Amino acid sequence: MLVSRFYGPLTRHSFCNSIKRTSRLYSSSKDQADKNPGSFTLEENLDGDQPPRTRGKKLKPSKTNFLVLDPSQTGLLKRRSTPSYFRSNHGKKLSILEGVELGLDSNSRGPRRSRHSTKILQEIEAQRKKLLVFKSSVSKEQAVRSINYQKPSTTNMSKRRYDQLKHLLDSAYTLPQLKAYTKKYYGIAHSKTTKDILIETIMMNYWNCEPNDFMDESEDLILERIINVDIRDMYLLLLTNNGKILNNFSRIGATLAVALDENIMIVRGTSPIIKYVEVSLSNILANVNTMTMNLRQFVSDHSVRDQIMSDMKLNELISLIQRESAVFFELMGSEPGDGVYRISAFGHKRVSKAQNLLLWGAQYHPQLSEEVEQLGTNDQDVNSFEKFPFTDVECLDWINRNKEWYRLQKPISKKRSPHITTADHKNNILSDEKLDKWYDFLMDQKKEAQIMPLKLDESPKKMFSMTLGQLLTTINGEATLFEPKIPQVMTKLLELPLYDSLSSKDELYTMDQHDYYVQLNFIPNLSDVPHTNENAPPIELWFELDEFDVAITNSVRCITQLQQRSLFVQTPQQPRDLKINVDTVAELTETYEEGLENWLSRQPGIKKFLQDSRLTFQSRKNLVIPESMDVNLHHVDGERSRVQYDYVNAVYHRILRLKYMDKYLVQFSDIKGGSSGANHTQVDFIGGELLSRDDFKQFVKDVSQFV
């Protein structure tokens, strides 16, 4: 979902400011030495052994030293942390199918040495069988680790278990491997020891094994059990919480090996442990939540008219959602075209998240028109451009994070400054011919996707803006993405003054100058739209956040984007690209101050959504966001329709308003989309509403001077 380009002034509530305006807390004291000529200095006191003569006068008190602090140094104004709901943790999204070792603490920087937690679930059994057959193909390090995994958790064992372990060491490992093990873990190589004696030494001296003839071998002997698990259950066990369920089994002493091709799970352990694993798996798999859905119809109802998603793209989307939300999609019909799927997951929340990701993946943007303009000085420069990989993929959302992106750049010699711009290049950017062409595109009223014409109480607003960033493309050029993140801009940006003037300098340190908002994105269910050739516009709800990161309900603004035209200006000679935007936005509701008692009386569906919500973003447990809301849309022909809008995602905005050239608003935003959304900073220059052709040219030239 695109981040809103709405730049209208939102009403700022006084209780959003967590820190009151305060005056300067400390004042400096001046040196009193010049005012007291009779006072002695420290050097004079140290020169003589005798104390100075006071001639009967009382000594003045020693000079007091004051520490002068700015308000920023007092620690009164603390930086607000990002709400927990929007904190990303991409590390937890990795799957054990991608090589993540189970049993390792995700928060620790190195492998733990615990006797049980370092056991890798799949490696033990698979590696041991490799050693039995292909001893020469296994590295010495693998063999040493595998031997250490065989170390029993308890020293007291039955005689049969002792013989079983001894036979395992003799049949699975070679003498050099056993010697390498003792050298690494115990510092003794045993270079002249036979294999039988070395095995006995390992078990008796190093592992302190104590065979007990009276111990019940049924409770001690390591057994092996094969459990049949279907594809769905196997998938959920492996992907949910990064294989946490299987990880817990390993911590109680069970060894598990998964054969995906045969849909079986091999469990090795004592008889009580195997019984525990079987019962636990049965209870866990009984709690799988399922939902049946016509996936093809669902995606079609939330996609732009006449833009049908292909089967290949739908399958790719399903694969991404399965990895992102740990759900399993199972085709119910006999034919893929039927589109009926059963969605399964551990818990209802994961099923709901998968449904949200389906809405997200539909990419519903009927109001959007984009065009790319590449600025090259000449054919020689164009031929010298190369595609460089974009590696900071963590700032992208879950869809774009799984693609390989590149930025077109001109290679620059180390001996040459990377910021040198030729005069020809500047003239190429700022030529009137190009600016006229850009202005015509941005002001074009043509609608590629027919947007439902709405009858509004107030006329829509057109807003001009420019965004700094990097234009990214896939290797084949089929997909384009503008990432609003550029290097080396922070220092220059923070030299700009605040947009809202301060009554005193101390307010800069004692009062938080940022605005905090949360944006909820919704897309319509087009089955409720009466005209089959029209697309209802997407809707955004914007809230102010108080100091506890709770959305202020009375501050809500219901914004719809009727048209969004974006021109990507690609400049491979520079470290950044530009995006020029013209957004046509409208408000569907009046503000609380305007409506008071009749507030939202014409939008009861939005009012009910707010009443049923609990928008506390500091804690995921208390957060409640309904899945949908009903919105009344008034068609220009007089027809009224109630359309269901489904919730897609939430975005957090931390905005600092600056001023450029004493006439342009600059928004420096810290945007957080959570673990699935994009997380980046963004710089927007706001040109204003309805710029004339000449004003637009001046706006582009002024911003080009900054960058």
C-alpha positions in Angstrom: 0.0 0.0 0.0 1.4 3.4 -1.0 2.1 5.9 1.8 -0.4 8.7 1.6 0.8 12.0 0.0 -1.7 14.0 2.2 0.0 17.1 3.5 -2.9 19.1 4.7 -2.6 20.5 8.2 -4.0 18.2 10.9 -5.4 19.6 14.1 -2.8 19.1 16.8 -4.3 18.5 20.2 -2.6 20.1 23.1 -2.4 17.0 25.1 -0.3 15.3 22.5 2.7 17.1 23.8 4.1 15.1 26.5 6.5 17.8 27.7 5.4 21.3 28.6 7.1 24.4 27.5 9.7 25.4 30.1 12.1 28.2 30.5 15.8 27.8 30.7 16.7 25.8 33.8 20.2 26.9 34.4 22.0 30.2 34.2 25.7 30.7 34.0 27.8 32.5 36.6 30.6 34.8 35.6 34.1 34.6 36.8 34.5 36.7 40.0 38.3 36.9 39.9 38.5 40.2 38.2 36.0 41.7 40.7 38.1 40.6 43.7 41.7 41.9 43.2 42.5 41.0 46.8 41.8 37.4 46.4 44.8 35.1 45.9 45.2 32.6 43.1 46.0 28.9 43.3 49.5 29.4 41.9 50.4 32.0 44.6 49.3 29.6 47.3 51.4 26.8 45.9 54.6 28.9 45.5 55.2 29.3 49.2 55.2 26.9 52.1 53.6 29.4 54.4 49.9 30.2 54.1 49.2 33.7 52.7 48.9 36.6 55.1 45.5 38.0 55.6 46.5 41.0 57.7 43.7 40.3 60.2 41.0 40.2 57.5 38.5 37.4 57.2 39.1 35.1 54.2 36.6 35.3 51.4 34.9 32.0 50.5 36.5 30.0 47.7 35.1 30.5 44.2 32.1 28.3 43.5 32.2 26.3 40.2 29.0 26.0 38.2 28.2 23.5 35.6 26.1 25.1 32.9 23.8 22.8 30.9 21.6 23.4 27.9 18.0 22.1 28.2 18.9 19.3 25.8 21.7 18.2 28.2 19.3 17.9 31.2 17.7 14.8 29.9 14.2 16.2 30.3 13.2 15.7 26.7 13.5 12.0 25.8 13.2 10.6 22.3 9.9 8.7 21.9 10.5 5.1 21.0 8.7 3.5 18.1 5.5 1.7 19.2 6.0 -2.0 19.6 3.4 -2.8 17.0 5.5 -1.1 14.3 8.9 -2.5 15.4 10.3 -4.8 12.7 12.1 -8.0 13.4 13.0 -9.5 10.1 15.3 -12.2 11.7 12.3 -14.1 13.0 10.9 -14.4 9.5 13.6 -16.9 8.5 12.6 -20.5 8.1 14.4 -23.6 9.1 14.0 -24.6 5.5 16.4 -21.8 4.7 19.1 -23.3 7.0 18.3 -21.8 10.4 19.6 -24.0 13.1 17.0 -25.1 15.6 17.9 -25.0 19.2 19.8 -21.7 18.9 18.6 -18.6 20.8 17.7 -16.0 18.2 18.7 -13.2 20.5 22.2 -14.5 21.2 25.1 -13.5 19.0 26.9 -16.9 19.1 25.9 -20.5 19.5 25.0 -21.7 22.9 26.9 -24.5 24.5 24.0 -26.0 26.3 23.9 -29.8 26.2 20.4 -29.9 24.8 19.8 -26.6 23.1 22.7 -26.9 20.7 21.3 -30.1 19.1 20.3 -29.4 15.5 17.1 -31.4 14.9 17.7 -32.6 11.4 21.5 -32.9 11.5 21.9 -35.7 14.1 20.1 -38.5 12.4 20.9 -37.5 8.8 24.6 -36.9 9.5 25.0 -40.2 11.4 23.6 -42.1 8.5 26.0 -40.3 6.2 28.9 -41.3 8.4 27.9 -45.0 8.2 28.1 -45.0 4.4 30.1 -42.1 3.2 32.7 -41.6 5.8 35.2 -40.0 3.5 32.7 -37.3 2.3 32.1 -35.8 5.8 34.3 -33.1 7.1 36.2 -33.6 10.3 34.4 -30.7 11.9 31.0 -32.3 11.2 32.1 -35.6 12.6 33.5 -34.0 15.8 30.2 -32.2 16.4 28.2 -35.3 15.6 30.2 -37.3 18.2 29.6 -34.6 20.8 25.8 -34.8 20.1 25.9 -38.4 21.2 27.0 -37.5 24.7 24.3 -38.7 27.1 22.5 -36.1 29.3 22.8 -38.4 32.3 25.8 -40.5 33.4 23.7 -43.3 35.0 22.3 -45.7 32.4 21.3 -49.3 31.9 23.8 -51.9 30.6 21.9 -52.2 27.3 21.9 -48.5 26.7 25.7 -48.5 27.5 26.3 -51.2 24.9 24.1 -49.4 22.4 26.0 -46.2 22.7 29.3 -48.0 22.5 28.2 -49.8 19.3 27.1 -46.5 17.8 30.6 -44.9 18.4 32.3 -48.0 16.9 30.2 -48.3 13.8 29.5 -44.7 12.9 32.9 -43.0 13.4 36.5 -43.7 12.4 39.5 -43.7 14.7 40.8 -40.4 13.3 37.4 -38.8 13.9 37.4 -40.0 17.5 40.9 -38.7 18.1 39.9 -35.3 16.6 37.0 -35.2 19.0 39.1 -35.8 22.1 41.7 -33.3 21.0 39.1 -30.6 20.4 37.0 -31.0 23.6 39.5 -32.5 26.0 42.9 -31.4 24.7 44.3 -35.0 24.4 45.0 -36.5 20.9 45.5 -40.2 22.0 47.8 -40.7 19.0 48.8 -44.3 19.9 45.5 -45.6 21.2 43.4 -48.3 19.5 39.8 -47.6 18.6 38.3 -49.9 21.2 40.4 -48.4 24.0 39.7 -44.9 22.9 35.9 -45.5 22.9 36.2 -47.0 26.3 38.2 -43.9 27.4 35.6 -41.5 26.0 32.7 -43.2 27.7 34.2 -43.9 31.1 36.7 -41.1 31.6 35.3 -38.2 29.6 31.5 -38.8 29.6 31.6 -40.6 33.0 29.1 -43.2 31.9 28.0 -45.5 34.8 26.3 -48.7 33.5 23.7 -50.0 36.0 22.6 -53.6 35.8 19.5 -53.0 37.9 18.1 -50.1 35.8 15.0 -50.8 33.7 16.3 -50.6 30.2 12.8 -49.8 28.8 13.0 -46.4 30.4 16.6 -45.8 29.3 17.1 -47.4 25.9 17.1 -45.1 22.9 14.2 -46.1 20.6 13.2 -44.9 17.2 9.6 -44.2 16.1 8.3 -43.2 12.7 5.3 -40.9 12.7 3.3 -40.2 9.6 2.6 -36.5 9.1 0.6 -35.1 6.2 1.9 -32.2 4.1 -0.1 -29.5 5.8 0.9 -30.5 9.3 4.5 -30.9 8.3 4.5 -27.4 6.8 3.0 -25.8 9.8 5.4 -27.5 12.2 8.4 -26.4 10.3 7.4 -22.8 9.6 5.4 -21.7 12.6 7.6 -19.5 14.9 10.7 -20.7 13.1 10.1 -24.3 14.1 9.6 -23.5 17.8 7.4 -26.6 18.3 10.1 -29.0 17.1 12.7 -27.0 18.9 10.9 -27.6 22.2 10.9 -31.3 21.6 14.7 -31.2 21.1 15.1 -29.5 24.5 13.5 -32.4 26.4 16.0 -34.8 24.8 14.2 -36.0 21.7 16.0 -36.2 18.4 13.9 -35.5 15.3 14.6 -36.1 11.6 12.1 -34.9 9.0 11.8 -36.7 5.6 9.8 -34.2 3.5 9.6 -36.5 0.4 8.1 -39.3 2.4 5.9 -37.1 4.8 7.3 -38.9 7.9 9.0 -37.7 11.1 11.6 -39.9 12.8 11.8 -39.5 16.5 14.6 -40.9 18.6 14.6 -41.0 22.3 13.6 -43.0 25.4 10.2 -44.6 25.5 8.6 -41.9 27.8 10.0 -39.1 25.6 8.6 -40.7 22.4 5.2 -41.1 24.0 5.3 -37.5 25.1 6.1 -36.3 21.6 3.3 -38.4 20.1 0.7 -37.1 22.5 1.9 -33.5 22.2 1.9 -33.6 18.4 -1.7 -35.0 18.4 -2.9 -32.3 20.7 -1.1 -29.5 18.8 -2.4 -30.6 15.4 -5.9 -30.8 16.7 -5.9 -27.0 17.3 -5.2 -26.1 13.7 -7.6 -23.3 12.5 -8.9 -23.5 9.0 -10.9 -21.3 6.7 -12.2 -22.1 3.2 -12.1 -19.3 0.6 -12.6 -18.8 -3.1 -9.2 -17.2 -3.5 -9.6 -16.3 -7.2 -12.9 -14.5 -6.5 -11.6 -12.8 -3.3 -8.6 -11.4 -5.3 -10.8 -10.3 -8.2 -13.2 -8.4 -5.8 -10.2 -6.4 -4.5 -8.4 -5.8 -7.8 -8.7 -3.0 -10.3 -11.4 -3.7 -12.9 -10.1 -5.6 -16.0 -6.8 -6.3 -14.3 -6.9 -10.0 -13.7 -4.1 -11.6 -11.8 -2.5 -14.4 -13.7 -2.2 -17.9 -12.3 1.6 -17.7 -12.1 1.4 -14.4 -10.1 -1.3 -15.8 -7.8 0.8 -18.9 -7.1 3.8 -16.6 -6.3 1.7 -14.5 -4.0 0.4 -17.6 -2.2 4.0 -18.8 -1.7 5.1 -15.5 -0.2 2.1 -15.4 2.1 2.8 -18.9 3.4 6.3 -17.9 4.4 5.3 -14.5 5.8 2.4 -15.7 8.0 3.1 -19.4 8.5 -0.1 -20.6 6.9 -0.8 -23.4 4.5 -2.9 -23.0 1.3 -4.5 -26.2 0.1 -6.3 -26.3 -3.2 -9.7 -27.9 -2.7 -11.0 -28.3 -6.3 -9.7 -30.7 -8.8 -8.8 -27.9 -11.2 -6.5 -25.0 -10.4 -9.0 -22.6 -12.1 -11.6 -23.4 -9.4 -9.7 -21.2 -7.0 -11.2 -22.7 -3.8 -8.5 -23.1 -1.1 -8.5 -24.2 2.5 -6.2 -21.9 4.6 -4.8 -23.5 7.7 -2.7 -22.2 10.6 -2.0 -22.4 14.3 -4.4 -19.8 15.6 -7.0 -17.5 14.1 -4.7 -14.5 14.1 -2.4 -16.1 11.5 -5.4 -16.9 9.3 -6.5 -13.3 9.6 -3.0 -12.0 8.8 -2.9 -14.2 5.7 -6.2 -12.6 4.6 -4.7 -9.1 5.1 -1.7 -10.1 3.1 -3.9 -11.2 0.2 -5.5 -7.7 0.2 -2.1 -6.2 0.4 -0.8 -8.4 -2.5 -3.8 -7.4 -4.7 -2.0 -4.0 -5.2 -5.2 -2.0 -5.6 -4.1 1.4 -6.9 -6.6 2.5 -9.6 -5.8 6.2 -8.9 -2.1 5.8 -9.7 -0.4 6.8 -12.9 3.4 6.6 -13.2 6.0 7.5 -15.8 9.8 7.3 -15.9 12.0 10.1 -17.4 15.6 9.2 -17.7 18.0 12.2 -17.9 21.2 11.4 -19.8 23.6 14.0 -21.1 24.4 12.1 -24.4 24.5 8.7 -25.9 28.0 8.0 -24.6 26.8 8.5 -21.0 23.8 6.4 -21.5 25.9 3.5 -22.8 28.2 3.8 -19.7 25.4 3.4 -17.2 25.4 0.1 -15.2 22.9 -1.6 -12.9 24.2 -1.8 -9.3 22.4 -4.1 -6.8 20.4 -2.5 -4.0 21.3 -4.4 -0.9 19.4 -2.7 1.9 16.3 -4.7 1.3 15.2 -4.6 5.0 13.7 -1.2 4.3 11.2 -2.7 1.8 7.9 -4.3 2.4 7.3 -8.1 2.4 6.4 -8.2 -1.3 9.4 -6.2 -2.6 11.8 -7.7 -0.1 11.9 -11.0 -1.9 13.0 -9.5 -5.3 16.4 -8.4 -6.5 16.5 -4.7 -7.1 19.0 -2.6 -9.0 19.7 1.1 -9.5 21.0 2.5 -12.7 24.2 4.4 -12.0 27.2 5.8 -13.8 30.5 4.3 -12.6 32.8 7.0 -11.2 36.5 6.8 -10.9 38.0 7.0 -7.4 40.1 9.9 -8.5 37.1 11.9 -9.4 34.6 13.5 -7.1 31.3 11.7 -7.1 29.2 14.9 -6.8 30.6 16.7 -9.9 27.7 17.7 -12.1 28.4 19.1 -15.6 26.7 22.2 -16.8 25.1 20.2 -19.6 23.5 17.9 -17.1 22.0 20.8 -15.1 20.6 22.4 -18.2 19.1 19.1 -19.3 17.3 18.9 -16.0 16.1 22.4 -15.9 15.2 23.0 -19.6 11.8 24.6 -20.1 11.0 22.0 -22.8 11.3 19.2 -20.3 9.5 21.0 -17.5 6.6 21.8 -19.8 6.4 18.1 -20.7 6.4 17.1 -17.0 3.8 19.7 -16.1 1.5 18.5 -18.9 1.8 14.9 -17.7 1.1 15.8 -14.0 -1.9 18.0 -14.8 -3.4 15.5 -17.2 -7.0 14.7 -16.1 -7.1 11.4 -18.0 -8.1 8.5 -15.9 -6.6 5.2 -17.0 -8.7 3.2 -14.5 -12.2 4.6 -14.2 -12.6 6.0 -10.6 -16.1 6.4 -9.3 -17.0 10.1 -9.5 -18.0 11.2 -6.0 -20.2 14.1 -4.9 -18.3 15.8 -2.2 -19.1 18.6 0.3 -15.7 20.3 -0.4 -13.8 20.4 -3.6 -10.8 18.0 -3.9 -7.3 19.5 -3.3 -4.4 19.1 -5.7 -1.0 19.0 -4.0 2.4 19.3 -5.7 5.4 17.6 -4.0 8.9 16.3 -4.7 10.4 13.3 -3.0 14.1 12.4 -2.8 15.1 8.7 -3.2 16.4 6.1 -5.6 14.6 4.5 -8.5 15.0 0.8 -8.5 14.2 -1.8 -11.2 14.4 -5.5 -11.5 17.1 -7.0 -13.7 14.7 -7.4 -16.6 13.1 -4.0 -16.1 9.6 -5.4 -15.7 9.0 -3.9 -12.2 9.9 -0.4 -10.9 10.1 0.8 -7.3 10.9 4.2 -5.9 12.7 3.9 -2.6 12.7 7.2 -0.6 16.1 6.7 1.0 19.2 8.5 0.0 22.6 8.9 1.6 24.3 12.1 2.8 21.2 14.2 3.2 20.7 14.3 7.0 23.3 16.9 7.8 22.1 19.3 5.1 18.5 18.7 5.9 18.8 19.5 9.6 20.4 22.8 8.8 16.9 24.0 7.7 14.8 26.0 10.2 11.6 24.6 11.7 8.5 25.4 9.7 6.6 26.6 12.8 8.6 29.5 14.5 9.5 29.1 18.1 9.0 31.8 20.7 12.4 30.9 22.3 15.4 28.8 21.5 14.8 26.7 24.6 11.6 25.3 23.1 13.7 23.4 20.6 15.0 21.2 23.5 12.1 21.2 26.0 9.3 20.6 23.6 9.0 17.7 21.1 8.8 19.3 17.6 7.7 16.1 15.9 4.1 15.1 15.0 3.0 11.5 15.4 0.4 9.9 13.3 -0.9 6.4 12.4 -2.4 5.7 9.0 -4.9 2.8 8.5 -5.3 1.7 4.8 -8.4 0.2 3.4 -9.4 -1.0 -0.1 -13.0 -1.6 -1.3 -14.8 -4.8 -2.0 -15.9 -4.1 -5.6 -18.7 -6.5 -5.4 -20.6 -3.8 -3.5 -20.0 -1.2 -6.2 -23.1 -1.0 -8.5 -21.4 0.1 -11.7 -19.3 -2.8 -12.9 -16.9 -0.5 -14.9 -16.0 1.8 -12.0 -13.4 1.5 -9.2 -14.1 2.9 -5.8 -11.1 4.9 -4.5 -9.0 3.6 -1.6 -9.5 5.2 1.8 -7.1 6.1 4.6 -7.9 6.9 8.2 -5.3 9.2 9.8 -5.1 9.6 13.6 -2.9 11.6 15.9 -1.1 9.6 18.6 -0.9 10.7 22.2 2.2 10.3 24.4 1.1 6.7 25.2 0.9 5.8 21.4 -2.9 5.5 21.6 -4.8 6.9 18.6 -6.9 10.0 19.4 -10.3 9.0 18.0 -11.6 12.6 17.7 -8.6 13.5 15.5 -9.5 11.0 12.7 -9.4 12.3 9.1 -11.0 10.1 6.4 -8.9 10.7 3.3 -9.5 9.3 -0.2 -7.0 9.6 -3.1 -9.0 10.4 -6.3 -5.9 10.7 -8.5 -2.2 10.3 -8.0 0.3 11.1 -10.8 4.0 10.4 -10.2 6.9 11.2 -12.5 10.1 9.4 -11.7 13.1 11.5 -12.7 16.0 9.0 -13.1 19.5 10.6 -12.8 22.2 7.9 -13.0 24.9 10.6 -12.8 23.8 11.5 -9.3 23.6 9.6 -6.0 19.8 10.2 -5.9 16.7 10.3 -8.1 13.6 12.4 -7.8 9.8 11.7 -7.8 7.5 14.5 -8.7 3.9 14.0 -7.4 0.5 15.6 -7.9 -2.0 14.1 -5.6 -5.8 14.8 -5.8 -7.2 14.1 -2.3 -10.6 14.7 -0.7 -12.1 14.2 2.8 -15.2 12.1 3.2 -16.0 13.3 6.7 -16.0 16.5 8.6 -13.7 17.0 11.5 -14.8 16.6 15.1 -14.7 20.3 15.7 -17.0 20.9 12.7 -19.5 18.2 13.5 -19.6 18.0 17.3 -22.9 16.3 18.3 -23.6 15.3 14.6 -20.1 14.1 13.9 -20.0 11.1 11.5 -23.8 11.1 11.4 -23.7 10.6 7.7 -21.0 7.8 8.0 -22.4 5.4 10.6 -20.1 2.7 9.3 -17.0 4.6 10.1 -18.4 5.6 13.5 -19.1 2.0 14.3 -15.5 1.1 13.2 -14.1 3.6 15.7 -16.4 2.4 18.5 -15.3 -1.3 17.9 -11.6 -0.4 17.7 -9.0 -0.3 20.4 -6.1 1.5 18.8 -3.4 1.0 21.4 -0.2 0.5 19.3 2.2 0.2 22.3 0.9 -3.3 23.0 -0.2 -5.9 20.5 -2.3 -7.7 23.1 -4.8 -4.9 23.6 -4.9 -3.7 20.0 -8.2 -4.3 18.2 -8.7 -3.3 14.5 -12.0 -4.6 12.9 -11.5 -6.4 9.6 -13.8 -4.0 7.7 -16.0 -0.9 7.8 -18.9 0.3 5.7 -18.6 3.6 3.9 -21.4 5.6 2.2 -20.3 6.9 -1.2 -22.4 9.5 -2.9 -22.2 9.2 -6.7 -22.3 12.4 -8.8 -25.5 11.1 -10.5 -27.2 11.1 -7.1 -27.0 7.4 -6.4 -25.8 6.4 -2.9 -24.0 3.2 -2.3 -22.8 1.5 0.9 -19.4 -0.1 0.1 -17.5 -2.5 2.4 -13.9 -1.4 2.9 -11.5 -4.0 4.1 -8.6 -3.2 6.4 -5.1 -3.8 4.8 -2.3 -2.5 7.1 -1.2 0.3 9.4 1.7 2.7 9.0 3.4 4.9 11.7 4.6 8.4 10.9 7.0 10.5 12.9 7.1 13.9 11.1 9.4 16.9 11.5 8.2 20.0 9.6 11.0 22.2 8.2 11.1 25.3 5.9 13.1 25.7 2.7 13.8 29.1 1.2 11.2 30.6 3.5 8.4 29.3 1.3 8.4 25.6 1.0 7.3 23.0 3.6 9.7 20.1 4.0 8.5 17.0 5.7 11.2 14.8 7.2 9.3 11.5 8.0 10.3 8.4 9.9 7.9 5.8 8.5 7.4 2.4 10.1 5.3 -0.4 8.6 6.1 -3.1 11.1 7.6 -6.5 10.4 5.7 -6.8 7.0 5.7 -3.2 5.9 8.4 -0.8 4.7 10.6 1.0 7.2 12.5 4.0 6.0 13.0 7.8 6.3 11.5 10.1 3.7 12.1 13.7 2.6 9.2 15.5 0.8 9.3 19.1 -0.5 5.7 20.5 -0.6 5.2 23.0 -3.4 1.6 23.8 -2.6 -1.8 23.6 -4.2 -2.6 24.2 -7.9 0.8 25.5 -9.0 0.8 27.4 -12.3 3.2 26.3 -15.0 5.7 29.0 -14.1 5.4 28.3 -10.3 5.9 24.6 -11.1 9.1 25.3 -13.0 10.4 27.5 -10.2 9.6 24.8 -7.6 11.5 22.1 -9.5 14.5 24.4 -9.9 14.5 25.4 -6.3 14.4 21.8 -5.1 17.1 20.9 -7.6 19.4 23.4 -6.0 19.0 21.7 -2.6 19.8 18.2 -3.9 
